[in-house]
């Protein structure tokens, strides 16, 4: 079972710390952030420790609007997007794998804000995240 590794408020995540926990998945991390830097230079982000969840989270924004939240878990990382109900069709119509759409549909019934979380374990997962970034930016 995976668990958050950024629980200590005294350890600020840096590239060395992140790489030490991602191991081989550092390639996926680098691929995602290289693509974000080259394709979306207007995006920025920062790490912050949130006492309510007792963990460091990376918040990616465009201007003041949140695009996604990222958390580091043992051996990989996960990226979470939030869509309001009026934008959910954009998720269903985008080119992400069907199992993500099914999960999104099943876990978000009757919710005002609907989440989509991708645990990144492959290049396909990186592509899914990048597709969702594109969708989210259109919904801002």
C-alpha positions in Angstrom: 0.0 0.0 0.0 1.3 3.5 -0.8 1.4 6.3 1.7 2.3 10.0 1.7 5.9 10.6 2.3 5.8 14.3 2.8 4.4 14.3 6.4 7.2 16.1 8.2 6.6 19.9 8.2 10.3 20.4 8.8 11.4 18.7 5.5 10.7 21.0 2.6 10.5 19.0 -0.6 13.4 19.6 -3.0 14.5 17.8 -6.1 16.9 15.5 -4.3 14.3 14.5 -1.7 11.7 13.9 -4.4 14.1 11.8 -6.5 15.1 9.7 -3.5 11.5 8.7 -3.0 10.5 8.2 -6.7 13.4 6.0 -7.7 12.8 4.9 -11.3 9.6 6.9 -11.5 11.8 10.1 -11.4 11.8 9.7 -15.2 8.0 10.1 -15.2 8.3 13.2 -12.8 10.8 14.8 -15.1 8.8 14.0 -18.2 5.7 15.6 -16.7 7.4 18.8 -15.5 9.5 19.1 -18.7 6.3 19.0 -20.7 4.5 21.5 -18.4 7.5 23.9 -18.7 7.7 23.7 -22.4 3.9 23.6 -23.3 2.5 25.7 -20.5 5.0 28.3 -19.4 2.2 30.4 -17.9 1.7 27.7 -15.2 3.5 28.0 -11.9 3.5 26.0 -8.7 4.8 25.7 -5.2 5.0 23.3 -2.3 3.1 24.1 0.9 2.6 22.2 4.1 -1.1 21.9 4.9 -1.9 21.2 8.6 -5.4 19.9 7.8 -4.1 17.0 5.8 -0.7 16.9 7.6 1.2 16.8 4.3 3.1 18.8 1.8 1.1 19.4 -1.4 2.2 20.9 -4.7 -0.3 23.4 -6.1 -0.1 24.2 -9.8 -1.8 27.4 -10.8 -2.5 29.6 -13.8 -2.8 33.1 -12.5 -4.7 32.6 -9.3 -6.7 29.6 -10.5 -5.8 26.1 -9.4 -5.0 23.6 -12.2 -4.1 20.6 -10.1 -2.8 19.4 -6.7 0.1 16.9 -6.5 1.2 14.7 -3.7 4.2 12.4 -3.4 3.5 8.9 -2.3 6.0 6.1 -1.7 7.5 5.2 -5.1 5.4 7.5 -7.2 3.2 10.6 -7.2 -0.5 11.4 -7.8 -2.1 14.3 -9.4 -5.6 15.5 -8.6 -7.9 17.8 -10.6 -11.2 19.2 -9.5 -14.0 20.0 -11.9 -17.3 21.7 -11.2 -20.4 19.9 -12.3 -20.9 22.1 -15.4 -17.4 21.1 -16.7 -17.7 17.4 -16.1 -18.6 16.7 -19.8 -15.2 18.1 -20.8 -13.6 15.1 -18.9 -15.9 12.6 -20.6 -15.2 14.0 -24.0 -11.4 14.2 -23.7 -9.0 11.4 -24.9 -8.2 9.9 -21.5 -8.4 6.1 -21.0 -12.0 4.9 -20.4 -11.2 3.4 -17.0 -10.5 7.0 -15.7 -13.8 8.3 -17.1 -15.6 5.3 -15.5 -14.0 6.0 -12.1 -14.7 9.7 -12.4 -18.4 9.0 -13.2 -18.8 6.4 -10.4 -17.0 8.3 -7.5 -18.4 11.7 -8.1 -22.2 11.2 -8.3 -24.1 14.1 -6.8 -21.0 16.1 -5.9 -20.7 19.8 -6.6 -16.9 19.5 -7.3 -15.7 16.3 -8.9 -12.2 15.0 -8.5 -10.0 13.1 -10.9 -6.8 11.5 -9.4 -4.1 9.9 -11.5 -1.4 7.9 -9.7 1.5 8.2 -12.2 3.1 4.8 -12.8 3.7 4.9 -16.6 4.1 7.2 -19.6 0.4 6.7 -20.4 -0.4 8.2 -17.0 1.8 11.2 -17.7 -0.1 11.7 -21.0 -3.4 11.4 -19.1 -2.2 14.1 -16.7 -1.2 16.4 -19.6 -4.6 15.9 -21.3 -6.4 16.8 -18.1 -4.2 19.9 -17.7 -5.4 20.9 -21.2 -9.0 20.2 -20.2 -8.7 22.0 -16.9 -7.2 25.1 -18.5 -10.1 25.4 -20.9 -12.5 25.2 -17.9 -10.8 28.0 -15.9 
